[in-house]
């Protein structure tokens, strides 16, 4: 006998948040300024060969998903969550990374975002990652990275920056793979997930 449906099961709660995100109309990246923390999905509509299978003006398969948590601030024994513009800022920073890439065009990207109560943000992001396995989260990881701190310049160049060179801080790091190798891995991963 199957288990009874529990609407308060974590997976069902996460699915409801993700379903709400996917019902949001896509907008340009970055969107207009707004307040809040939450989850988002980025979509590619361009013509790079290795992304051909997910490139669509229908915004059906995200190239990247993520979250922006509210900042926690402590006052005595109380913990308050201040969202401010954390989600907007995250999307704006992603737009800057895309603009810095020499082989990407920001107008070929769109996004969906959903402001979410802080307690559900991480759960929803994990559900998005498991459901879509976006290539910029998995195969060509490093898109969401920031410049490494002082004394960490011996780190490897993120795969995303090997395939999409242009961020100055990443260009100073050494790659472990070639762009062709990573592009082949992207194509393979997308074919397997189709």
Secondary structure per residue as TSV (DSSP state, phi and psi in degrees):
chain	resnum	aa	ss	phi	psi
A	1	X	-	360.0	136.6
A	2	X	-	-74.3	151.1
A	3	X	-	-66.0	149.8
A	4	X	-	-68.5	142.9
A	5	X	-	-64.6	129.0
A	6	X	-	-117.9	105.2
A	7	X	T	-64.3	-17.1
A	8	X	T	-98.0	6.0
A	9	X	S	-62.0	141.0
A	10	X	H	-55.2	-41.3
A	11	X	H	-62.9	-40.6
A	12	X	H	-68.5	-36.9
A	13	X	H	-66.0	-44.8
A	14	X	H	-62.3	-43.0
A	15	X	H	-60.8	-38.6
A	16	X	H	-65.5	-37.1
A	17	X	H	-66.9	-46.3
A	18	X	H	-64.7	-42.0
A	19	X	H	-59.2	-39.8
A	20	X	H	-64.7	-40.9
A	21	X	H	-60.0	-45.6
A	22	X	H	-70.9	-14.2
A	23	X	H	-86.3	-13.7
A	24	X	S	-70.4	137.0
A	25	X	-	-66.8	134.7
A	26	X	-	-65.7	148.5
A	27	X	E	-131.7	169.3
A	28	X	E	-68.2	160.4
A	29	X	S	-109.5	128.2
A	30	X	S	-77.4	155.8
A	31	X	-	-75.9	177.2
A	32	X	S	-62.0	151.9
A	33	X	-	-59.8	138.6
A	34	X	-	-152.2	168.0
A	35	X	-	-106.1	150.7
A	36	X	-	127.8	166.4
A	37	X	-	-114.2	164.6
A	38	X	E	163.0	-151.4
A	39	X	E	-123.1	162.7
A	40	X	E	-155.7	163.8
A	41	X	E	-136.7	135.2
A	42	X	E	-105.1	144.4
A	43	X	E	-128.8	146.4
A	44	X	E	-110.7	135.7
A	45	X	-	-123.8	10.6
A	46	X	S	-83.2	-165.3
A	47	X	-	-121.0	22.7
A	48	X	-	-65.2	130.8
A	49	X	G	-54.1	-44.5
A	50	X	G	-72.7	-9.9
A	51	X	G	-109.3	7.3
A	52	X	T	-52.1	-41.0
A	53	X	T	-70.4	-16.3
A	54	X	T	-113.2	-6.9
A	55	X	-	-73.9	121.2
A	56	X	-	-162.7	140.6
A	57	X	T	-76.5	-3.4
A	58	X	T	-86.2	-8.0
A	59	X	-	52.1	55.5
A	60	X	-	-100.0	-32.5
A	61	X	S	-122.8	114.6
A	62	X	-	-71.5	147.1
A	63	X	S	-88.1	-21.3
A	64	X	E	-157.1	142.7
A	65	X	E	-130.7	156.4
A	66	X	E	-168.1	-172.0
A	67	X	E	-142.0	163.0
A	68	X	E	-137.7	112.1
A	69	X	-	-81.3	151.5
A	70	X	-	-68.6	146.0
A	71	X	E	-75.6	136.4
A	72	X	E	-92.9	132.7
A	73	X	E	-125.6	135.3
A	74	X	E	-102.9	134.4
A	75	X	E	-133.7	99.4
A	76	X	T	66.0	-123.3
A	77	X	T	-94.0	-7.5
A	78	X	E	-89.9	144.0
A	79	X	E	-116.1	121.6
A	80	X	E	-108.1	150.0
A	81	X	E	-112.0	118.0
A	82	X	E	-109.3	109.8
A	83	X	-	-78.8	-40.8
A	84	X	T	52.6	-131.6
A	85	X	T	-112.3	34.6
A	86	X	H	-60.0	-42.4
A	87	X	H	-69.6	-45.0
A	88	X	H	-58.7	-45.5
A	89	X	H	-60.7	-39.7
A	90	X	H	-62.6	-45.8
A	91	X	H	-64.9	-38.2
A	92	X	H	-64.3	-41.3
A	93	X	H	-64.7	-37.9
A	94	X	H	-63.4	-40.4
A	95	X	H	-60.7	-39.4
A	96	X	H	-64.8	-39.3
A	97	X	H	-64.0	-42.3
A	98	X	H	-64.7	-42.3
A	99	X	H	-62.5	-32.5
A	100	X	H	-73.4	-26.0
A	101	X	-	-68.2	134.7
A	102	X	T	-73.9	-20.0
A	103	X	T	-117.5	18.9
A	104	X	-	-124.0	153.8
A	105	X	-	-127.8	122.4
A	106	X	G	-56.7	-31.8
A	107	X	G	-68.6	-10.0
A	108	X	G	-93.5	17.7
A	109	X	E	-128.8	148.2
A	110	X	E	-139.7	171.4
A	111	X	E	-147.7	158.3
A	112	X	E	-121.1	142.3
A	113	X	E	-143.7	154.3
A	114	X	E	-141.2	122.6
A	115	X	E	-74.2	128.2
A	116	X	-	-130.7	145.8
A	117	X	-	-55.7	135.3
A	118	X	H	-50.6	-34.6
A	119	X	H	-64.8	-22.8
A	120	X	H	-102.9	-4.3
A	121	X	H	-62.3	-53.3
A	122	X	H	-64.8	-39.1
A	123	X	H	-62.4	-43.7
A	124	X	H	-66.5	-40.2
A	125	X	H	-62.0	-44.0
A	126	X	H	-61.5	-39.3
A	127	X	H	-64.0	-43.4
A	128	X	H	-60.5	-44.6
A	129	X	H	-61.9	-44.8
A	130	X	H	-67.6	-37.9
A	131	X	H	-71.6	-43.3
A	132	X	H	-104.9	-25.1
A	133	X	-	46.5	54.6
A	134	X	-	-59.8	142.2
A	135	X	T	-64.3	-29.9
A	136	X	T	-79.7	-10.2
A	137	X	T	-94.6	-20.9
A	138	X	T	-117.5	-75.5
A	139	X	T	-73.2	-47.8
A	140	X	T	-108.2	58.4
A	141	X	-	-71.0	162.4
A	142	X	-	112.6	-3.8
A	143	X	T	-58.7	-41.6
A	144	X	T	-82.6	2.0
A	145	X	-	-70.7	156.6
A	146	X	-	-116.1	169.1
A	147	X	-	-56.3	133.4
A	148	X	-	-66.9	152.5
A	149	X	-	-69.9	170.7
A	150	X	T	-55.4	136.6
A	151	X	T	83.8	4.4
A	152	X	-	-114.0	23.5
A	153	X	T	-76.6	2.9
A	154	X	T	-96.9	9.6
A	155	X	S	-71.9	161.8
A	156	X	B	-81.1	152.8
A	157	X	-	-69.5	130.8
A	158	X	-	-57.8	145.4
A	159	X	H	-56.9	-38.3
A	160	X	H	-57.7	-40.8
A	161	X	H	-75.4	-21.8
A	162	X	H	-70.5	-43.6
A	163	X	H	-76.6	-32.3
A	164	X	S	-127.0	70.0
A	165	X	-	-64.6	153.1
A	166	X	-	147.7	-26.9
A	167	X	-	-73.8	120.9
A	168	X	H	-54.9	-44.7
A	169	X	H	-63.8	-36.2
A	170	X	H	-75.6	-31.7
A	171	X	H	-63.7	-17.9
A	172	X	T	-84.0	-12.6
A	173	X	S	-93.5	155.6
A	174	X	B	-90.3	132.2
A	175	X	-	-79.7	153.7
A	176	X	S	-99.9	-17.7
A	177	X	S	-133.5	162.3
A	178	X	-	-88.4	162.8
A	179	X	H	-60.6	-40.3
A	180	X	H	-61.0	-41.3
A	181	X	H	-63.3	-43.2
A	182	X	H	-69.8	-40.4
A	183	X	H	-60.7	-40.0
A	184	X	H	-63.4	-39.0
A	185	X	H	-65.8	-37.9
A	186	X	H	-61.1	-51.0
A	187	X	H	-58.5	-44.9
A	188	X	H	-61.1	-46.5
A	189	X	H	-62.5	-41.2
A	190	X	H	-70.0	-34.2
A	191	X	H	-67.2	-40.9
A	192	X	H	-66.9	-30.7
A	193	X	H	-87.6	-8.5
A	194	X	-	-72.5	360.0
